[in-house]
């Protein structure tokens, strides 16, 4: 009986601990540096590039997604960021993609 109680207590502790460890993470894209983008420190660069693409297309009211261009733009941003690690990613996106604020 004692062994069963310890196992049940262990399972309950594990379940409670796992839910407490799950926290929502938010990012302020304006503060992401090229170094963080290029080295996967924040997230997969492709995911961030997709968000940037949607952000800028949405600001222009453009609802078309060109997946080939998105891939090309992601590579351009990675190249830019490798060469400019201290730059902010949003500035790099504006430089590479010719976007205005």
N, C-alpha and C positions, 0 to 999 in steps of 0.2 A: 504494500500500500504506500509506503513511504517513497519508493522509487517512482511510482506513478505520479505522485504529487510533485515531485521534483521535475519530472518531464513536463507536466502540464504547466508548472510555473515557468519553466524555461521557454516553452512555446509562447506563452502569453507575453513574456518579457521580450522575446524576439519580435513578435508581431507589433507590440507597442513601440519598440525601438525603431523598427523599420518605417512606421508611419511618421514618427517624429523626425526622421532624417530626411524625408522628402520635403524639399522646400522649393518654392517657385523661384526661378531665377529670371530676372529681367535685365535687359541691356539698354544702355543709352548709346545708340549707334553713333551719335555725334562724338562720343568720347573714345571709340575704338581706334587704336593706332594701326598703322599698316603692319607693324611688327606682330601685333596680336592677331591680325587677320591672316597674314602669310604663314605664321607658325602654328595655326590651329589652337591658339591659347583661349579663344572665346568659344568657337564652334567651328564646324567644318566651313571653310571659306565659300564653298558652293552654296550652302544654305544662306549665308549672309548676302552673297551676291544675288541670289534669287529675291531676297527681301528688298535689297537696294533697287533692283530692277523694277519690282512691283511698286515700290515707293515713288520712284521717279516717273514711271509710266502713269501711275494714278494721279500724280500732281498735274500731269499734262492731259488727263482724261483719256489716255490711250489704253484700250483694253486688249490689244494684240500682243501675244507672246511669241517671239521668234526664238525658238530653243537653240538654234545654231548660233545666232547672234549672242544669246545669253552665255553660251559656252565660250565663245570668242572673247566677250567682254570680261568674263571671269578670269580668263588667262591673262588678259591685258592688265587687269587690276592686280593680280598676283605678281606679275612682272614689275609693275610700277611699285608695289609695296616692298618687294625684295630690294629694290634699288633705293627706296625712300622709307626706311623702317620707322623713322620718327614722325612722319607725316600722319595726319588724321585720315582715316579711311574715307570719310565723306568728301574731303578735299581731293583725295586721289580719284574718287569716282567722278567728281565734277571735272577734274582735269582730263581723265582718260575718256570719259563718255561725252564730254562737251556739254555737261548739264549746268544749268543755272539754278541758283537758290530759289 
